[in-house]
Amino acid sequence: MTTKLTFLGTGTSQGVPIIACQCPVCRSTDLRDKRLRASAYIEYEGLKILVDAGPDFRSQMLAQGVTHLDAILLTHNHKDHTGGLDDVRSFNYIDRKAVEIYCEPRVLKSLQVEYSYAFAEHKYPGAPEWHVHLIDERPFRVDSLENTGDLEWVHDVGYFYRQADGSLVPSDNAVREASREQPNIIPIRGYHDDMPVLGFRFGRIAYITDMSSLPDGELVKLQGLEHVTLNTVGYKKHHSHFSLDEALELAGRIGARYTWLTHLSHAFPRHEQFCAQLREMCLQRGIGSIVQPAHDGLVIEG
C-alpha cells in the first residue's frame, strides 16, 4: 500500500522568512523559500496522521484542506512542534471525536503544564478534547477513529458522550499506553542535543526532524526506504541539529532512494541554488541517495 507524505512546514523554529530579516532568502519571492514550522501530514493504511502541531498548525490545515485526523504524533515537546494543539478544537467539533495524541511521558508532562486547562477535572467549556497514548522506542499501533464514540456538544457546558440509554457522560482526559498489537508505526530514537526525541517510519517513508545524533543501533530501522527526511539548519556544526555535512553523511549511510532535507534555516541559499549545490556535493562525495531540500506543500509517495 502506498504511503503519501505532505510537508506542511519545512522551516526552523522561527520559520522563513524570519521577522525583520532582510537577507536574500527571507526576501525571496520563490514560494519554495517560504517555510512554516516543521510538520508533516501522512496518509498511510487508510489513516490520516499528523506529525507535530506547531504554531502554524491552523494555517497548515487550511492550506492543505485537511478535514480529518486519526492521530497526532509528537516528536518532542518544543513549542515549534506543540504550539498549535489548542486548535484541534475544530476537529473536535466537526469530527465529533477527541483527538488521539501519541507522545512520550516527558512530552505529556510538558503538555499538562502548558495546556493545563485541557487536563482539568472540570474543564472550561470548549477546551480541546484529547486522548493521550504513551509511546517509546517500541513499535505501536494507530487505528482509525471510525468506531470510537461520538462527542456531543452541550452549549455552554462542554462535550459529553451519549450512552445507549440516552444519558450523557462527561468526556474524560484519558491517558493510556499505546497498543503494541499488530504495530504499524516504527519510532526512531534520536537526540536533540541531549533531549531524547522520536522520528517515525511509515512503510517505506521515514520522517526525522530535530536531531543532532542518531544511535547506530537505530539505522537497522531505516533500511529499505524509498524516502527519508533529515533535518539540518546550516553549514556549521550545531548543538541540536545536524549540520549539512552530518545530514549528507547520514543520508549516505541510510541509503534511501531519496533524502529530503527539512527544518531548514535562511542560512542556506534560495531553493533553486540549494538544489544545484546539493547535486554537486552528492556527486563529489559519491552519495547514491538523491538529496534535495523539501519545501512546504511538497508531496512524496513510497
PyMOL commands that set and color helices and strands:
alter all, ss='L'
color gray80, all
select helices_A, chain A and resi 31-33+57-64+79-82+85-95+105-114+116-119+216-222+244-254+271-285
alter helices_A, ss='H'
color red, helices_A
select strands_A, chain A and resi 4-9+39-44+47-51+71-73+99-103+130-134+151-154+158-162+168-170+175-177+186-192+195-202+205-207+227-231+258-262+290-293+299-301
alter strands_A, ss='S'
color yellow, strands_A
deselect
rebuild
show_as cartoon
